[in-house]
Amino acid sequence: MTQVKPDPALPTTYAVRRHGTFLATRALAKTALRELEDTLAAATADGTVAIDFTGVVAMSISFADEFLGRYYGMLSTSLDAPPAVVLLTGLNDDNFESMTVCLQRRELVAAMANAEGVRLVGAPAVLNQTYHAAGDLGRFTAVHLADRLGISAPNANNRLKRLVAARALIRHRRVAERGGKEFSYETPSPPAAMPSVA
Amino acid sequence: MLDVVLIDLSGRHPLLRSEISASFIDSDQLVLDARRLRFAGPQELTAIVTLASSASTDGRDVVLRMPDDEDVASYLQRMNVVDLLAPIATIDGTLTSQRRVDCSTKLLEVTALSPGNADSIAESLGRMGESQLSNRTAMAAFHGIAELIDNAVTHGRAGSSGAFVAAQAYSGLTSKRPGLEFAVCDAGIGVLPHLRQNPTNAYIADDETALRRALVAGVTGTQQMRGYGLSDLLDATRRGGVGRLVLRSGSAIASVVVRQKRIITCRNVTTPIRGAWAWLRVRVP
């Protein structure tokens, strides 16, 4: 079975701006998280989801943690649950900083998209290096990645798991020629219409 | 129980000093004597209203003696102190009629804080910083204010026991440094009892230690991965400006001066307060 690559031009977008331009409390973040989950459930979003911060001037780290720290924490517990790709868009420098701190504390990573492409937020250097290599490889397997980085296949698999958990990497599953399942991976493309930053 | 019956609010910023001038006696009355008050800021205003509100909730009679200084008295009126106290206290002194001008880009009058309005207050203060300060300092101020507001509504039981906020931006005409002052006072659980809700903090025996620990990243009264608010506040302040945080709870006060490094002083004080008071000033470096 091969998953269909999500159409990057048509993401399900959740606009965080609906909650204000300065986002402070954990209570508000809980509301935002519930709404995000409801939006995704209603849209039966299994493709690309853009969590868009356009118009949000600043958010506290507590808000970021209760909203997206928890969301990415939930995603990381189930690799196969939808959505396939989650991209943070419209992050200004201040919100990027808040997200970085929040994700690093939870040892999580996320993918963000801007006009320059897709990159990781909160990732250690080794995972950033892996993501760059993944982008260069196109569609690849763990063995390809291991060869490219000069690391063992189990090590490559561990890194890929973290990236799939963050919905930063699309995982395709198929039945191998010799039986059993086989995964291949590719990095997502940024949505066709990128929002401008606040 | 021995309660404070007279708090003497005299001079400049009396509630930013370590010791509060107070008299104790077994009485059903609380007198807030501001006759000799010469200069007040958000900390004094919010504390006056929180003390009065808390005493009134306890069934005590409250008296506010208005400042002799007309400018200070006028400022207390302008910042809603008199309006908020009028239903629960006897106001002793001359009141003037005032024509209100919208100054929402420079000040936030004393306002009751609740879970329902916390984010709209934070939004207003974020905009205030944006309009008055450089971008970096405005962001630093917002991050600090946001964490203090979140603490008050999450741990301070704002809304049930009474919590109040106020803020004032200033241009720096006299000090040469534009800045923003914010205060939030609540009559909630207080820092020590809050931290001790987490069994890992059960060893904390006094308010001074509790304040010291509360400033350390990851120390929390919950059993979740939290407790970064005050530490984040100080980090944000250092990134975007210079600042000072004064935190008072129970029988202790902590003062943190944030420049290149943090200078933290904590001490026990004679007059305990209920709940927690926080005052933050962020200025352009």
Chai-1 contact restraints between the chains, C-beta under 6 A:
chainA,res_idxA,chainB,res_idxB,connection_type,confidence,min_distance_angstrom,max_distance_angstrom,comment,restraint_id
A,G20,B,E123,contact,1.0,0.0,6.0,A-B,restraint_1
A,F22,B,A122,contact,1.0,0.0,6.0,A-B,restraint_2
A,F22,B,E123,contact,1.0,0.0,6.0,A-B,restraint_3
A,F22,B,G126,contact,1.0,0.0,6.0,A-B,restraint_4
A,F22,B,F142,contact,1.0,0.0,6.0,A-B,restraint_5
A,A24,B,D119,contact,1.0,0.0,6.0,A-B,restraint_6
A,A24,B,A122,contact,1.0,0.0,6.0,A-B,restraint_7
A,A24,B,A146,contact,1.0,0.0,6.0,A-B,restraint_8
A,A24,B,I149,contact,1.0,0.0,6.0,A-B,restraint_9
A,A24,B,D150,contact,1.0,0.0,6.0,A-B,restraint_10
A,T25,B,A118,contact,1.0,0.0,6.0,A-B,restraint_11
A,T25,B,D119,contact,1.0,0.0,6.0,A-B,restraint_12
A,T25,B,D150,contact,1.0,0.0,6.0,A-B,restraint_13
A,R26,B,D150,contact,1.0,0.0,6.0,A-B,restraint_14
A,A27,B,P115,contact,1.0,0.0,6.0,A-B,restraint_15
A,L28,B,D119,contact,1.0,0.0,6.0,A-B,restraint_16
A,A58,B,M139,contact,1.0,0.0,6.0,A-B,restraint_17
A,A58,B,F142,contact,1.0,0.0,6.0,A-B,restraint_18
A,S60,B,H143,contact,1.0,0.0,6.0,A-B,restraint_19
A,S60,B,A146,contact,1.0,0.0,6.0,A-B,restraint_20
A,S60,B,E147,contact,1.0,0.0,6.0,A-B,restraint_21
A,I61,B,D232,contact,1.0,0.0,6.0,A-B,restraint_22
A,S62,B,D150,contact,1.0,0.0,6.0,A-B,restraint_23
A,S62,B,G229,contact,1.0,0.0,6.0,A-B,restraint_24
A,D94,B,M139,contact,1.0,0.0,6.0,A-B,restraint_25
